[in-house]
Amino acid sequence: MARHALLTCLHISLFLFILDTGRVSADGTQVQSATAPGDFIIGGIFPLHEDVDRHNVTFEPHLLPCIRFEERRLVKLLGMINAIETVNRSPPLTDVNITLGYHILDSCSDVDTAVRATADFMRSNCSSSAGVQPITAVIGASHSETSIAMARQLTLKMIPQISYSSTAVILSDKNRYPAFMRTVPNDEHQTAAMASLLSDFGWNWVGIVTTDGNYGQSALDHFVSQASLKGICVAFKSVLPQFVTSQDVPTVIRLTAETILKNPKVQVIVSFAKSAHMTDLFLELRRRAGQRMESMKRVWVASDSWSTSDPLKDNLTLSDIGHVVGFTFKSDDLSSFNEYLSRLVATGPESVKNNPFFQEFYMSLDSSKSSGDPELMAEAAAKLKDHAYADTIFGVEAAVSAIAQAVASICRNRDCKTPGAVKPWEVLKALWMKEFKLRGKTYKFDSKGDIDLGYDVIKWRSVRRGYIEVHDVVSEYHPHNNSFTNISQHLYNLTHIVSKCSNSCTPGEFKKTAEGQHTCCYECINCTENYYSNDTDMDQCLSCDVHTEWSRQGSSSCNRKALLFFSWHDGFAIVLVAFSVLGIVLTLLVSALFLHQRETPVVKASGGPLSQAILFSLVISYISAMMFVGQPNSYQCKARQVLFGISFTLCVSCILVKTLQILLAFQLNPELQLVLRRLYQPYVVVSICVSLQVATCITWLVLKSPSNITIRLPTTLLEDCHEGSYLAFGVMLGYIAVLALVCFICAFKGRKLPQHYNEAKFITFSMLLYLISWMLFVPVYVTTSGVYLPAVEMVVILISNYGILSCHFFPKCYVMLFKKEQNTKNAFRKNLYEFSSKTKDSKSESGGSEKQSSSGISSIVSVSTLSSPTADPKSPVDSMDWEDWTSTISLYRGSIKRRSCLRRSTSL
């Protein structure tokens, strides 16, 4: 270990010897330093000057003279001195009886100068002279480029380096810079905070101004990466020279100002530049804008490098600049530092005699006065208080406190009075991820050597006579959850500013970006049907659930599809249901009347029990019609067609029996009458006809039964019944149609029978009405869809029912209620006699024989027999007594004889 350390010191000594040739400037000026003795010496590097004079170009290595002294930067140096003097009086150091001294150098904002200053520190650590104290730790530098160069040197001896404002992300890499630490967060957090701020305010079209070098390039890269994640586009990037005295600065400033003015939509600019660069840029913008001052105003998002800088150079005001929102490091109380400045005034020049930088400050204020002048010292103290920025002073104080407490922890267990008793790497070990306290608060370096306290967000504000207050905190940023808290109304006042390449797309639209353009430059396109966007600036429209939702073109939300069906509240449905109820009521009244008049000839001639069966089937048919109304369900879909099919089959079957009855009663052809008598089995015929329909319906229900379905239309959901098998549905209706057609044909043949009791004409008309209505139903049903499709079938059913009710029963009711004289046996016999006489006349004229007459007599008997509701249909049991029938037949035969004699006499 000792040999390795010796070799390291030899290499460092050689390096320092080379640098030593440049320790004197070209004009013979020696390097200035502020020093104070102590048991442990803390090195300090501060950029007290803005740059070095590069005009004297020579190949001989030499120290370039520093130029442009910055009084505000002296505050950081004095903050370190005050912090060291404070900790020397604090218990951690007094308990172990040690003190800290300091050796502070000026980097002049130049990396080469900082490297030479670091070389001084390294020389002390390798020197074997008895009076030379090694540097225990170094505080600095301010700029990241300088800190990176210093860290490479200090890592050779593992001398701890703590920066108070260097934020480059690369410095968190402990593989490269294991001895580097800092009391501020790295730029990764700051750029993330900036991106979040822009995103929260909807500023997605921004420009970037930065400086060349490690800090500027690192900040630029990390910001662009963070911004892209937030959907923020960079309209332009302007990289300024790293050195403020570079000959290229004026040209680049002009180009940057021109770029800004050519992009009026870019109302927000993020800047990582130096304060001197920003002053030059503001002046150039004001010069170019001329009278159009509004055209140069922007929202400037400032990094920590210039957010608290003095903006009043050359009479710049916020009316020239616009709005400045900056990020600064967390700060603390300045009371201790203000007291220190007061002590400087009170003690006079003796307090700063070992500080040549303070002497230079006096000279910059008034070179004609001596440093001991009371007025000059008071003015100096006032100036320094104006430039006392709590964030940077807090960073310096935290670095001193951390080093002091690390040294104190080491010296509790050993004697530290001997120079070099404690090695720098031991202090580094004591600092690493260890807690320290400052003003009662605990802080700790993390695994990257950083202290992530977050940021204060400030907003520049005009207070008086154009003076700008730059320390007005309007919010706080927390890196651990990437959020802002305690947001002031002053910050919310910027929400009206728009910085976008394209206007926001409203809900109902989506962004369409042209190929090759920024994603922030787009046109807004309406969402198509069944798509929607419910937020502004959506990249694509969202799809509605087409099963249950729909939307028009350009919609911001989906509409629920209305559930449609033939509702009970529909006006048309109410009318049809009313007709159905009316039909049921009329049918029941007719049934009651027929039961009450069941012994009358009209009721007996209408079929007796068959009439009640027809009326019952009509009631069921009306009920099935009402099942076409309302929201369909599975049971309803199955029941309504089956009920109608079976009930109407029963109805038509009974009518068929009545039709056969009429033909049998008045059929004068003996051979055909014999066939009809054998076929005529009323209940058997009805049972067979109904059984066939029942079998059809059962097969339909078992194999492919009707069910409720939801038909998805573009904007609605239609609840309907699917018939399952349209073949079965057609067979059911076709079977009824065949029965109706047979009834129609049979009834048509008996249309000229007795008027008062003959139903053939009514049966013909009712069956014709049924067939026509169902023939019209088929094409309408096939070509129609929608809510009113069930109403079509319902109307046809009602027409069929009312046709049968009106044709078969209303005329009988009319006779029973208003023509009671025709509802008697005598009236019935008279009607038969008149019909028989008329029939015989026509038969005689056509050369009819006696045999046909006797056949007519037989037919009359059949009429009376088959018309009897109480008789067995198979045997002629009279509905009237036999005497009536005998007299009727005798009368009929006498009529035939008389007509025969009349014809013979006429012939003679």
FIKEDREN-648423 format. One record per residue (C-alpha): residue in one letter; z, y, x. Coordinates in steps of 0.02 Angstrom, whole numbers, padded with zeros to 5 digits, always signed. Example, Ala and Ser with C-alpha at 12.3 -4.5 7.8 and 13.67 -1.06 7.14 Angstrom:
2
A+00390-00225+00615;S+00357-00053+00684;
END
This chain:
908
M+00000+00000+00000;A+00047+00121+00140;R-00115+00083+00232;H-00217+00110+00072;A-00130+00277+00042;L-00162+00329+00222;L-00347+00289+00207;T-00357+00385+00043;C-00277+00537+00124;L-00399+00527+00271;H-00547+00531+00151;I-00471+00674+00053;S-00432+00770+00214;L-00614+00754+00268;F-00671+00816+00097;L-00548+00960+00105;F-00605+01007+00280;I-00782+01023+00216;L-00724+01131+00071;D-00612+01232+00185;T-00763+01315+00262;G-00787+01400+00094;R-00610+01458+00063;V-00657+01633+00113;S-00783+01731+00011;A-00934+01815+00083;D-00842+01982+00090;G-00690+01903+00172;T-00583+01890+00014;Q-00452+01753+00018;V-00413+01641-00131;Q-00277+01718-00238;S-00135+01618-00312;A+00026+01645-00409;T+00169+01544-00337;A+00354+01511-00360;P+00466+01388-00264;G+00549+01235-00339;D+00597+01055-00310;F+00436+01002-00394;I+00279+01107-00391;I+00167+01112-00544;G-00013+01163-00513;G-00107+01274-00635;I-00291+01312-00658;F-00339+01457-00774;P-00508+01545-00800;L-00447+01724-00774;H-00624+01786-00740;E-00778+01752-00844;D-00890+01702-00699;V-00930+01719-00514;D-01056+01830-00430;R-01208+01722-00390;H-01322+01857-00324;N-01278+01830-00139;V-01378+01672-00108;T-01347+01587+00060;F-01352+01412+00127;E-01184+01432+00212;P-01043+01366+00102;H-00929+01506+00046;L-00816+01555-00097;L-00908+01658-00227;P-00814+01814-00284;C-00747+01812-00462;I-00808+01946-00583;R-00770+02011-00759;F-00581+01994-00768;E-00522+01941-00943;E-00353+02013-00987;R-00333+01897-01137;R-00342+01746-01022;L-00195+01808-00919;V-00087+01766-01070;K-00109+01579-01037;L-00052+01598-00857;L+00100+01699-00908;G+00135+01568-01042;M+00147+01435-00905;I+00262+01542-00798;N+00375+01578-00947;A+00378+01394-00995;I+00428+01342-00817;E+00564+01473-00808;T+00627+01418-00980;V+00637+01231-00938;N+00724+01272-00773;R+00865+01341-00879;S+00863+01196-01003;P+00981+01045-01001;P+00853+00912-00951;L+00829+00993-00779;T+01001+01072-00756;D+01080+00903-00789;V+00991+00827-00638;N+01003+00989-00536;I+00819+01013-00503;T+00696+01153-00534;L+00510+01169-00557;G+00399+01287-00459;Y+00218+01329-00486;H+00057+01357-00391;I-00073+01439-00504;L-00255+01469-00457;D-00404+01551-00542;S-00556+01443-00582;C-00659+01599-00626;S-00742+01493-00764;D-00839+01408-00624;V-00835+01223-00588;D-00861+01243-00400;T-00718+01366-00388;A-00607+01248-00488;V-00652+01104-00372;R-00598+01210-00221;A-00436+01253-00312;T-00406+01069-00343;A-00437+01038-00159;D-00289+01150-00119;F-00179+01042-00228;M-00243+00883-00148;R-00211+00952+00028;S-00028+00975-00009;N-00012+00795-00064;C-00090+00731+00097;S-00003+00851+00215;S+00137+00787+00326;S+00204+00962+00365;A+00387+00983+00331;G+00371+01144+00234;V+00229+01090+00120;Q+00278+01029-00053;P+00159+00910-00141;I+00090+00949-00313;T+00178+00842-00442;A+00058+00879-00588;V-00080+00999-00635;I-00097+01099-00796;G-00278+01144-00838;A-00415+01175-00851;S-00475+01272-01001;H-00658+01218-01011;S-00707+01035-01023;E-00836+01045-00883;T-00702+01107-00765;S-00575+00978-00821;I-00700+00837-00795;A-00735+00892-00616;M-00549+00912-00579;A-00505+00745-00658;R-00622+00652-00542;Q-00528+00723-00392;L-00351+00709-00459;T-00381+00527-00511;L-00395+00484-00324;K-00208+00514-00303;M-00166+00482-00488;I-00097+00658-00503;P-00064+00690-00688;Q-00175+00823-00764;I-00133+00899-00933;S-00259+01016-01014;Y-00214+01140-01151;S-00390+01166-01222;S-00519+01046-01147;T-00584+00946-01296;A-00735+00847-01234;V-00730+00671-01305;I-00774+00591-01138;L-00605+00642-01067;S-00522+00517-01185;D-00603+00377-01086;K-00457+00310-00985;N-00568+00198-00881;R-00648+00353-00805;Y-00505+00477-00814;P-00341+00380-00814;A-00237+00528-00753;F-00303+00653-00882;M-00204+00702-01037;R-00209+00849-01157;T-00102+00931-01288;V-00247+00955-01410;P-00360+00838-01511;N-00532+00792-01443;D-00694+00861-01514;E-00725+00705-01617;H-00591+00766-01737;Q-00653+00945-01734;T-00833+00899-01773;A-00773+00783-01910;A-00672+00926-01983;M-00823+01042-01976;A-00934+00913-02061;S-00804+00887-02198;L-00789+01074-02226;L-00977+01094-02244;S-00986+00945-02360;D-00845+01008-02470;F-00933+01175-02492;G-01103+01096-02521;W-01183+01172-02364;N-01308+01041-02307;W-01437+01150-02217;V-01359+01223-02060;G-01401+01283-01886;I-01310+01247-01723;V-01279+01362-01576;T-01199+01285-01422;T-01190+01301-01234;D-01263+01190-01103;G-01145+01076-01009;N-01029+00932-01048;Y-00930+01021-01183;G-01078+01093-01277;Q-01184+00936-01271;S-01038+00823-01319;A-00991+00935-01466;L-01173+00945-01521;D-01199+00757-01518;H-01039+00718-01610;F-01067+00852-01741;V-01244+00792-01778;S-01178+00615-01795;Q-01037+00666-01911;A-01150+00782-02012;S-01279+00647-02044;L-01144+00537-02118;K-01105+00678-02241;G-01288+00708-02286;I-01296+00871-02188;C-01459+00918-02101;V-01478+01025-01947;A-01617+01152-01969;F-01617+01209-01788;K-01520+01190-01626;S-01503+01328-01498;V-01430+01284-01327;L-01372+01435-01226;P-01349+01436-01037;Q-01179+01379-00978;F-01148+01532-00869;V-01131+01699-00956;T-01208+01788-00804;S-01362+01679-00801;Q-01527+01773-00798;D-01589+01665-00942;V-01454+01722-01063;P-01547+01876-01134;T-01706+01777-01165;V-01618+01632-01248;I-01513+01752-01353;R-01672+01838-01416;L-01752+01672-01460;T-01595+01616-01550;A-01586+01777-01653;E-01770+01760-01697;T-01743+01579-01752;I-01595+01629-01862;L-01690+01768-01948;K-01841+01655-01977;N-01731+01532-02073;P-01660+01633-02217;K-01608+01475-02310;V-01491+01433-02166;Q-01339+01534-02219;V-01213+01433-02118;I-01216+01415-01928;V-01099+01306-01827;S-01063+01374-01654;F-00985+01291-01500;A-01035+01437-01388;K-00926+01548-01281;S-00858+01711-01347;A-00967+01815-01229;H-01122+01724-01292;M-01074+01756-01472;T-01047+01941-01440;D-01221+01955-01365;L-01295+01857-01510;F-01213+01968-01641;L-01277+02123-01555;E-01453+02054-01546;L-01450+02007-01731;R-01391+02181-01777;R-01528+02260-01671;R-01664+02152-01750;A-01600+02173-01928;G-01605+02364-01917;Q-01572+02434-02090;R-01579+02262-02171;M-01402+02215-02122;E-01385+02087-02262;S-01523+01982-02183;M-01417+01946-02029;K-01256+01902-02116;R-01210+01720-02107;V-01060+01606-02123;W-01012+01563-01944;V-00911+01404-01921;A-00826+01434-01754;S-00758+01302-01637;D-00595+01325-01542;S-00694+01398-01396;W-00715+01568-01481;S-00631+01562-01652;T-00487+01675-01594;S-00586+01784-01474;D-00586+01973-01483;P-00742+02017-01585;L-00727+02206-01574;K-00837+02233-01423;D-00974+02360-01450;N-00903+02410-01620;L-00948+02247-01709;T-00873+02228-01882;L-00874+02093-02014;S-01005+02192-02109;D-01118+02157-01960;I-01068+01977-01933;G-01038+01906-02107;H-00899+01776-02127;V-00815+01681-01987;V-00720+01520-02023;G-00642+01448-01866;F-00542+01300-01807;T-00391+01327-01695;F-00261+01212-01622;K-00090+01196-01701;S+00029+01334-01648;D+00214+01367-01638;D+00337+01509-01621;L+00292+01651-01500;S+00465+01728-01493;S+00504+01656-01321;F+00342+01724-01246;N+00367+01896-01324;E+00540+01904-01250;Y+00466+01860-01081;L+00343+02004-01093;S+00485+02121-01138;R+00580+02063-00984;L+00429+02101-00875;V+00431+02281-00934;A+00618+02293-00910;T+00625+02218-00734;G+00479+02317-00666;P+00353+02265-00533;E+00478+02154-00442;S+00454+02019-00575;V+00269+02001-00539;K+00260+02035-00353;N+00209+01853-00321;N+00074+01863-00455;P-00083+01951-00389;F-00171+01919-00554;F-00048+02032-00642;Q-00082+02165-00513;E-00268+02150-00550;F-00229+02170-00734;Y-00138+02332-00697;M-00287+02392-00601;S-00406+02352-00745;L-00300+02460-00859;D-00285+02613-00746;S-00325+02606-00563;S-00251+02778-00534;K-00074+02725-00576;S+00039+02613-00475;S+00097+02446-00541;G+00273+02514-00558;D+00228+02651-00680;P+00333+02625-00839;E+00196+02685-00956;L+00071+02568-00875;M+00189+02420-00888;A+00224+02458-01072;E+00038+02471-01106;A+00009+02307-01015;A+00144+02219-01116;A+00070+02286-01279;K-00103+02228-01230;L-00041+02055-01186;K+00052+02040-01351;D-00110+02079-01442;H-00195+01937-01349;A-00052+01815-01367;Y-00131+01669-01461;A+00001+01549-01520;D-00113+01398-01513;T-00157+01407-01328;I+00017+01462-01274;F+00091+01316-01372;G-00026+01196-01280;V+00031+01263-01111;E+00215+01257-01160;A+00195+01078-01222;A+00117+01025-01056;V+00259+01103-00955;S+00392+01025-01068;A+00312+00852-01054;I+00308+00862-00862;A+00485+00930-00850;Q+00559+00794-00960;A+00461+00658-00867;V+00528+00720-00701;A+00704+00732-00771;S+00695+00552-00833;I+00649+00494-00657;C+00780+00597-00568;R+00923+00532-00671;N+00923+00375-00564;R+00881+00442-00390;D+00892+00589-00272;C+00743+00703-00301;K+00788+00846-00185;T+00684+00778-00041;P+00502+00836-00052;G+00389+00691-00094;A+00532+00583-00158;V+00441+00566-00324;K+00258+00517-00318;P+00134+00593-00440;W+00088+00423-00510;E+00272+00395-00554;V+00269+00555-00656;L+00108+00495-00737;K+00193+00332-00783;A+00341+00426-00857;L+00221+00534-00959;W+00114+00391-01025;M+00142+00366-01212;K+00319+00435-01199;E+00397+00556-01320;F+00454+00730-01271;K+00534+00871-01367;L+00490+01053-01387;R+00595+01171-01494;G+00674+01025-01585;K+00509+00937-01627;T+00452+00773-01551;Y+00278+00747-01480;K+00192+00600-01396;F+00030+00567-01302;D-00070+00427-01383;S-00162+00286-01295;K-00306+00406-01257;G-00189+00535-01181;D-00212+00654-01328;I-00092+00737-01449;D-00181+00741-01618;L-00089+00873-01716;G-00241+00926-01815;Y-00311+01101-01837;D-00274+01264-01923;V-00425+01335-02015;I-00435+01524-01998;K-00545+01655-02080;W-00580+01821-02002;R-00526+01966-02111;S-00549+02154-02100;V-00383+02243-02112;R-00400+02426-02059;R-00528+02539-01975;G-00643+02392-01946;Y-00505+02295-01857;I-00523+02108-01882;E-00376+01993-01905;V-00424+01826-01828;H-00262+01730-01857;D-00266+01720-02046;V-00238+01534-02079;V-00324+01481-02240;S-00306+01291-02229;E-00245+01145-02123;Y-00344+00994-02067;H-00265+00823-02040;P-00364+00702-01930;H-00275+00544-01989;N-00351+00555-02163;N-00491+00681-02134;S-00427+00800-02266;F-00387+00984-02292;T-00225+01047-02368;N-00150+01216-02416;I-00321+01290-02449;S-00313+01477-02477;Q-00410+01576-02606;H-00491+01672-02462;L-00580+01512-02413;Y-00628+01470-02592;N-00713+01639-02603;L-00854+01569-02498;T-00907+01440-02628;H-01039+01558-02699;I-01137+01553-02536;V-01284+01433-02539;S-01351+01354-02381;K-01477+01225-02436;C-01658+01187-02394;S-01692+01145-02577;N-01602+01190-02735;S-01483+01059-02798;C-01555+00931-02915;T-01463+00936-03079;P-01399+00781-03168;G-01551+00693-03241;E-01652+00719-03082;F-01662+00635-02913;K-01716+00693-02741;K-01888+00647-02677;T-01913+00683-02493;A-02086+00702-02422;E-02129+00595-02272;G-02086+00678-02108;Q-01969+00807-02185;H-01782+00824-02172;T-01689+00727-02304;C-01613+00892-02360;C-01786+00963-02402;Y-01846+00881-02560;E-01913+00908-02734;C-01821+00863-02892;I-01902+00731-03003;N-01844+00686-03178;C-01773+00512-03199;T-01887+00398-03297;E-01841+00316-03462;N-01691+00200-03454;Y-01636+00280-03290;Y-01511+00420-03265;S-01421+00523-03133;N-01247+00588-03172;D-01218+00696-03020;T-01308+00831-02923;D-01423+00789-02779;M-01429+00602-02809;D-01548+00506-02697;Q-01602+00390-02836;C-01576+00367-03021;L-01461+00234-03086;S-01521+00102-03206;C-01454+00088-03381;D-01404-00082-03447;V-01564-00113-03543;H-01475-00242-03651;T-01356-00116-03727;E-01408+00057-03666;W-01557+00173-03657;S-01599+00348-03598;R-01739+00474-03615;Q-01834+00545-03468;G-01725+00663-03369;S-01561+00599-03440;S-01392+00624-03358;S-01313+00477-03446;C-01355+00322-03544;N-01344+00313-03732;R-01275+00161-03817;K-01410+00074-03916;A-01374+00093-04101;L-01342-00071-04188;L-01461-00079-04337;F-01466-00196-04484;F-01500-00187-04669;S-01334-00104-04705;W-01237-00100-04866;H-01236+00091-04848;D-01424+00104-04844;G-01494+00186-05001;F-01629+00056-05022;A-01502-00083-05000;I-01391-00005-05132;V-01535-00002-05255;L-01581-00183-05222;V-01401-00241-05232;A-01384-00146-05395;F-01535-00238-05463;S-01461-00403-05402;V-01295-00368-05488;L-01386-00312-05644;G-01487-00473-05640;I-01329-00578-05626;V-01250-00484-05771;L-01404-00501-05881;T-01420-00684-05837;L-01239-00717-05883;L-01259-00622-06047;V-01416-00721-06089;S-01325-00882-06048;A-01181-00833-06161;L-01301-00789-06302;F-01393-00955-06283;L-01230-01050-06287;H-01178-00957-06443;Q-01348-00989-06528;R-01371-01164-06460;E-01400-01241-06634;T-01540-01122-06679;P-01725-01173-06672;V-01764-01041-06540;V-01635-01109-06418;K-01687-01288-06455;A-01870-01244-06433;S-01826-01160-06263;G-01766-01323-06191;G-01582-01326-06232;P-01486-01385-06076;L-01635-01348-05965;S-01621-01164-06011;Q-01442-01162-05949;A-01499-01245-05788;I-01632-01111-05765;L-01505-00973-05796;F-01384-01051-05672;S-01519-01062-05540;L-01562-00879-05570;V-01382-00828-05539;I-01382-00922-05374;S-01549-00844-05329;Y-01482-00669-05362;I-01331-00708-05252;S-01445-00770-05112;A-01543-00607-05125;M-01384-00507-05092;M-01356-00608-04934;F-01504-00518-04857;V-01396-00361-04849;G-01263-00327-04714;Q-01243-00374-04531;P-01310-00550-04513;N-01206-00692-04450;S-01247-00873-04419;Y-01180-00938-04584;Q-01264-00801-04683;C-01432-00834-04601;K-01420-01019-04641;A-01358-00996-04819;R-01474-00864-04888;Q-01639-00958-04867;V-01566-01126-04915;L-01482-01057-05071;F-01640-00972-05127;G-01749-01122-05090;I-01641-01247-05183;S-01597-01132-05328;F-01774-01076-05359;T-01838-01254-05343;L-01714-01302-05481;C-01779-01157-05585;V-01963-01200-05565;S-01928-01387-05590;C-01849-01351-05759;I-01995-01240-05806;L-02112-01380-05754;V-02021-01498-05872;K-02039-01372-06012;T-02224-01356-05974;L-02247-01544-05984;Q-02148-01544-06145;I-02267-01419-06225;L-02420-01516-06170;L-02345-01679-06234;A-02301-01603-06403;F-02472-01531-06440;Q-02587-01646-06345;L-02706-01725-06475;N-02790-01843-06351;P-02701-02011-06379;E-02739-02081-06205;L-02678-01925-06115;Q-02528-01914-06229;L-02480-02092-06185;V-02486-02051-06000;L-02382-01894-06025;R-02252-01991-06126;R-02231-02113-05983;L-02217-01975-05852;Y-02105-01868-05955;Q-01928-01902-05891;P-01851-01725-05886;Y-01693-01754-05784;V-01779-01877-05669;V-01920-01752-05638;V-01797-01611-05603;S-01691-01721-05490;I-01840-01781-05388;C-01910-01606-05367;V-01743-01534-05314;S-01704-01683-05201;L-01864-01658-05104;Q-01818-01476-05073;V-01640-01522-05025;A-01707-01649-04900;T-01822-01516-04827;C-01678-01393-04809;I-01560-01520-04731;T-01692-01569-04605;W-01720-01385-04567;L-01534-01352-04541;V-01509-01505-04432;L-01660-01491-04319;K-01688-01304-04301;S-01578-01203-04414;P-01588-01015-04441;S-01472-00908-04335;N-01430-00726-04307;I-01516-00643-04159;T-01513-00471-04078;I-01685-00397-04051;R-01681-00272-03909;L-01790-00124-03951;P-01814+00025-03834;T-01676+00130-03912;T-01591+00014-04035;L-01523-00160-04059;L-01587-00244-04215;E-01475-00377-04290;D-01584-00499-04386;C-01597-00679-04437;H-01717-00793-04349;E-01780-00928-04464;G-01768-01059-04327;S-01924-01151-04380;Y-02058-01050-04468;L-02142-01214-04510;A-01990-01270-04608;F-01979-01098-04689;G-02161-01112-04740;V-02139-01290-04807;M-01992-01232-04913;L-02089-01087-04989;G-02249-01187-05001;Y-02161-01326-05097;I-02098-01200-05225;A-02273-01126-05234;V-02348-01298-05271;L-02225-01325-05413;A-02262-01151-05478;L-02448-01183-05469;V-02429-01346-05570;C-02327-01251-05698;F-02459-01116-05706;I-02601-01241-05735;C-02507-01340-05868;A-02447-01184-05957;F-02621-01111-05954;K-02686-01262-06050;G-02557-01235-06188;R-02576-01048-06205;K-02647-01059-06387;L-02501-01153-06463;P-02389-01080-06602;Q-02344-00900-06565;H-02162-00892-06616;Y-02101-01040-06515;N-02236-01063-06386;E-02181-01023-06204;A-02344-01068-06122;K-02406-00890-06110;F-02240-00828-06039;I-02234-00971-05915;T-02412-00932-05864;F-02372-00749-05836;S-02208-00780-05743;M-02286-00909-05628;L-02435-00797-05597;L-02316-00655-05553;Y-02220-00769-05435;L-02376-00832-05346;I-02450-00658-05325;S-02287-00584-05259;W-02262-00723-05132;M-02444-00718-05080;L-02419-00534-05041;F-02254-00571-04955;V-02331-00684-04821;P-02444-00554-04735;V-02313-00417-04756;Y-02177-00528-04681;V-02287-00579-04534;T-02343-00402-04490;T-02182-00308-04526;S-02030-00290-04415;G-01877-00183-04416;V-01725-00148-04520;Y-01814-00168-04687;L-01891-00338-04655;P-01751-00426-04752;A-01782-00304-04894;V-01960-00368-04911;E-01904-00544-04951;M-01763-00477-05057;V-01886-00378-05163;V-01998-00530-05188;I-01849-00636-05240;L-01795-00504-05365;I-01972-00490-05434;S-01979-00680-05456;N-01808-00685-05539;Y-01840-00542-05656;G-02011-00613-05698;I-01933-00777-05757;L-01788-00691-05843;S-01903-00569-05933;C-02039-00691-05981;H-01933-00841-06028;F-01775-00771-06103;F-01791-00591-06158;P-01917-00633-06298;K-01798-00769-06363;C-01653-00648-06356;Y-01756-00522-06452;V-01789-00651-06590;M-01607-00705-06595;L-01542-00528-06604;F-01673-00429-06700;K-01785-00560-06787;K-01655-00676-06856;E-01767-00724-07003;Q-01883-00810-06880;N-01740-00910-06806;T-01726-01030-06957;K-01787-01205-06997;N-01898-01144-07137;A-01980-01016-07026;F-02004-01150-06896;R-02087-01270-07022;K-02194-01132-07091;N-02257-01088-06919;L-02298-01269-06884;Y-02390-01286-07049;E-02494-01131-07019;F-02539-01189-06845;S-02583-01364-06910;S-02694-01292-07046;K-02785-01184-06922;T-02806-01329-06802;K-02876-01447-06937;D-03001-01318-06997;S-03072-01303-06824;K-03074-01493-06802;S-03163-01523-06969;E-03294-01396-06932;S-03333-01484-06770;G-03348-01654-06857;G-03174-01717-06822;S-03121-01886-06892;E-02968-01942-06988;K-02909-02029-06835;Q-02892-01864-06746;S-02796-01795-06894;S-02671-01933-06887;S-02656-01899-06702;G-02616-01719-06746;I-02479-01779-06862;S-02407-01880-06721;S-02410-01727-06612;I-02313-01626-06740;V-02183-01759-06746;S-02175-01752-06557;V-02150-01565-06561;S-02002-01581-06676;T-01933-01724-06577;L-01954-01648-06404;S-01891-01480-06462;S-01725-01551-06515;P-01587-01502-06389;T-01472-01639-06452;A-01595-01781-06455;D-01630-01908-06325;P-01796-01859-06245;K-01851-02040-06242;S-01833-02072-06431;P-01881-01958-06575;V-01715-01905-06648;D-01742-01765-06773;S-01676-01592-06747;M-01708-01573-06934;D-01678-01707-07065;W-01811-01836-07101;E-01848-01768-07274;D-01901-01604-07198;W-02015-01693-07076;T-02089-01806-07214;S-02128-01660-07325;T-02203-01569-07179;I-02316-01715-07134;S-02367-01740-07319;L-02406-01558-07332;Y-02510-01571-07173;R-02606-01724-07238;G-02636-01647-07410;S-02706-01497-07327;I-02828-01606-07232;K-02887-01694-07393;R-02913-01533-07488;R-03013-01460-07347;S-03120-01618-07337;C-03166-01608-07525;L-03205-01425-07509;R-03324-01460-07367;R-03412-01599-07467;S-03434-01489-07623;T-03501-01349-07518;S-03624-01470-07442;L-03686-01529-07613;
END
